[in-house]
């Protein structure tokens, strides 16, 4: 919890929480709400309306909002606005849908990962908290961070090569 508070507290611009489809990320929302910041979830709500009900998005006092990646520019404008207001943006980093991807080594083979979170974080100057939630018993979850990434573009270096490094870091943590 201290690692998260330190990463988020240092950046008034908010933070991206990046996870994968491992474990049950929904259980971690209660912990993130303790940070007392507005939480944005990047997801396609029309795919699973029951999920919105189970998240109690409308019952959380307006502190949780959905950003659809199917909006113009994949919701990037809304994500940057949320970050600039100090919000926490929660998104998946392992499902490419129709988004631009970068190849990384994953479990000994090559896999494609969406790189939008890294591009947005580098442009917005915010950290990425790599976030995992795994069920370890019938009623117990282990919620942990894999670490904090701070993507920043370095002048004189090709952006694609820099993004590849960040995507590989995430894939290795995943």
C-alpha positions as CSV (number, residue, x, y, z in Angstrom):
1,X,0.0,0.0,0.0
2,X,2.9,2.4,0.8
3,X,4.4,1.8,-2.7
4,X,1.1,2.8,-4.3
5,X,0.5,5.8,-2.1
6,X,4.1,7.0,-2.8
7,X,3.7,6.6,-6.5
8,X,0.4,8.3,-6.7
9,X,1.1,10.9,-4.1
10,X,4.1,12.2,-6.0
11,X,2.2,12.9,-9.2
12,X,-0.7,15.4,-9.1
13,X,-1.5,14.3,-12.6
14,X,-2.8,10.9,-11.5
15,X,-1.6,7.4,-12.4
16,X,-2.4,4.5,-14.7
17,X,-2.9,1.1,-13.0
18,X,-2.1,-1.6,-15.5
19,X,-3.0,-5.2,-15.0
20,X,-3.7,-8.3,-17.0
21,X,-6.4,-10.9,-17.2
22,X,-4.9,-12.9,-14.3
23,X,-6.8,-13.2,-11.1
24,X,-9.8,-11.0,-10.3
25,X,-8.9,-7.3,-10.8
26,X,-12.4,-6.3,-9.7
27,X,-11.7,-7.2,-6.1
28,X,-8.9,-4.6,-5.9
29,X,-11.2,-1.7,-6.5
30,X,-12.0,-1.4,-2.8
31,X,-8.3,-0.9,-2.0
32,X,-7.9,1.7,-4.7
33,X,-10.9,3.6,-3.4
34,X,-9.0,4.1,-0.1
35,X,-6.7,6.4,-2.0
36,X,-9.6,8.9,-2.1
37,X,-9.1,9.7,-5.8
38,X,-11.6,9.4,-8.7
39,X,-11.2,6.0,-10.4
40,X,-11.7,5.5,-14.1
41,X,-11.9,2.0,-15.6
42,X,-11.1,1.6,-19.3
43,X,-13.4,-1.1,-20.6
44,X,-16.0,-2.0,-23.1
45,X,-19.2,-1.9,-21.0
46,X,-21.4,-3.2,-23.8
47,X,-19.6,-6.5,-23.8
48,X,-20.7,-7.4,-20.3
49,X,-23.5,-5.3,-18.7
50,X,-23.6,-7.7,-15.7
51,X,-20.0,-6.7,-14.9
52,X,-21.0,-3.0,-14.4
53,X,-23.7,-4.2,-12.0
54,X,-21.3,-6.3,-10.0
55,X,-18.8,-3.4,-9.8
56,X,-21.6,-1.2,-8.4
57,X,-20.4,1.7,-10.5
58,X,-23.5,3.7,-10.0
59,X,-23.6,3.0,-6.3
60,X,-20.1,4.2,-5.5
61,X,-21.0,7.8,-5.2
62,X,-19.8,8.9,-8.6
63,X,-16.1,8.1,-7.8
64,X,-15.9,5.3,-10.4
65,X,-16.4,6.1,-14.1
66,X,-16.1,3.9,-17.2
67,X,-14.1,5.1,-20.2
68,X,-14.9,3.1,-23.4
69,X,-11.9,2.3,-25.6
70,X,-14.3,2.3,-28.5
71,X,-14.5,6.1,-28.4
72,X,-12.5,8.3,-30.8
73,X,-8.8,7.7,-30.4
74,X,-9.5,4.7,-28.1
75,X,-10.6,7.0,-25.3
76,X,-7.2,8.6,-25.1
77,X,-8.6,12.1,-24.7
78,X,-10.8,11.1,-21.8
79,X,-7.9,9.2,-20.2
80,X,-5.5,12.2,-20.4
81,X,-8.3,14.4,-19.0
82,X,-8.8,12.0,-16.1
83,X,-5.0,11.9,-15.4
84,X,-4.7,15.7,-15.6
85,X,-7.4,15.9,-12.9
86,X,-5.5,13.6,-10.6
87,X,-7.6,10.5,-11.4
88,X,-6.5,6.9,-11.3
89,X,-7.0,5.1,-14.6
90,X,-7.3,1.3,-14.4
91,X,-6.8,-0.6,-17.6
92,X,-5.8,-4.0,-19.0
93,X,-2.4,-4.3,-20.6
94,X,-2.7,-7.8,-22.2
95,X,-5.7,-7.6,-24.6
96,X,-5.0,-6.1,-28.0
97,X,-8.5,-5.9,-29.5
98,X,-7.9,-3.7,-32.6
99,X,-5.3,-1.4,-30.9
100,X,-1.8,-0.8,-32.0
101,X,0.6,-3.3,-30.4
102,X,4.2,-3.9,-29.7
103,X,5.8,-7.4,-29.7
104,X,7.4,-8.7,-26.5
105,X,8.8,-12.0,-25.2
106,X,6.1,-13.6,-23.0
107,X,6.4,-17.0,-21.4
108,X,9.3,-17.9,-23.8
109,X,7.5,-16.9,-27.0
110,X,6.6,-13.7,-28.8
111,X,3.3,-12.0,-28.0
112,X,1.7,-8.7,-29.0
113,X,0.7,-6.2,-26.3
114,X,-1.2,-3.0,-26.7
115,X,1.1,0.0,-26.0
116,X,-1.4,2.8,-25.5
117,X,-1.0,3.0,-21.8
118,X,2.7,3.5,-22.2
119,X,2.3,6.2,-24.8
120,X,-0.3,8.0,-22.7
121,X,1.8,7.8,-19.5
122,X,4.9,9.1,-21.3
123,X,3.0,12.0,-22.8
124,X,1.1,12.8,-19.6
125,X,4.2,12.4,-17.3
126,X,2.4,10.0,-15.0
127,X,3.5,6.7,-13.5
128,X,2.2,3.2,-14.4
129,X,1.5,1.0,-11.4
130,X,1.6,-2.6,-12.5
131,X,-1.2,-4.2,-10.5
132,X,-2.2,-7.8,-9.8
133,X,-5.0,-9.5,-7.8
134,X,-5.0,-13.2,-7.4
135,X,-7.3,-15.5,-5.5
136,X,-5.2,-17.6,-3.0
137,X,-8.0,-19.3,-1.1
138,X,-11.8,-19.5,-1.0
139,X,-12.2,-16.1,0.5
140,X,-8.8,-14.5,0.3
141,X,-7.1,-12.5,-2.4
142,X,-3.5,-11.3,-2.7
143,X,-3.4,-7.8,-4.2
144,X,0.0,-6.6,-5.1
145,X,2.1,-4.4,-7.3
146,X,4.6,-5.7,-9.7
147,X,6.3,-2.4,-9.5
148,X,6.0,1.2,-10.7
149,X,7.1,2.1,-14.3
150,X,7.8,5.7,-15.3
151,X,7.7,5.9,-19.1
152,X,9.4,9.1,-20.3
153,X,10.4,9.8,-23.8
154,X,14.1,10.6,-24.2
155,X,15.1,13.1,-26.9
156,X,17.1,11.7,-29.7
157,X,15.8,8.1,-29.2
158,X,13.2,6.5,-31.5
159,X,9.9,6.4,-29.7
160,X,9.0,2.9,-30.9
161,X,12.2,1.5,-29.4
162,X,11.5,3.2,-26.1
163,X,7.9,1.8,-26.1
164,X,9.3,-1.7,-26.8
165,X,11.4,-1.5,-23.6
166,X,8.4,-0.5,-21.5
167,X,6.1,-3.1,-23.0
168,X,8.8,-5.8,-22.4
169,X,9.0,-4.7,-18.7
170,X,5.3,-5.1,-18.3
171,X,5.3,-8.5,-20.1
172,X,8.1,-9.7,-17.9
173,X,6.2,-8.7,-14.7
174,X,3.0,-10.3,-16.0
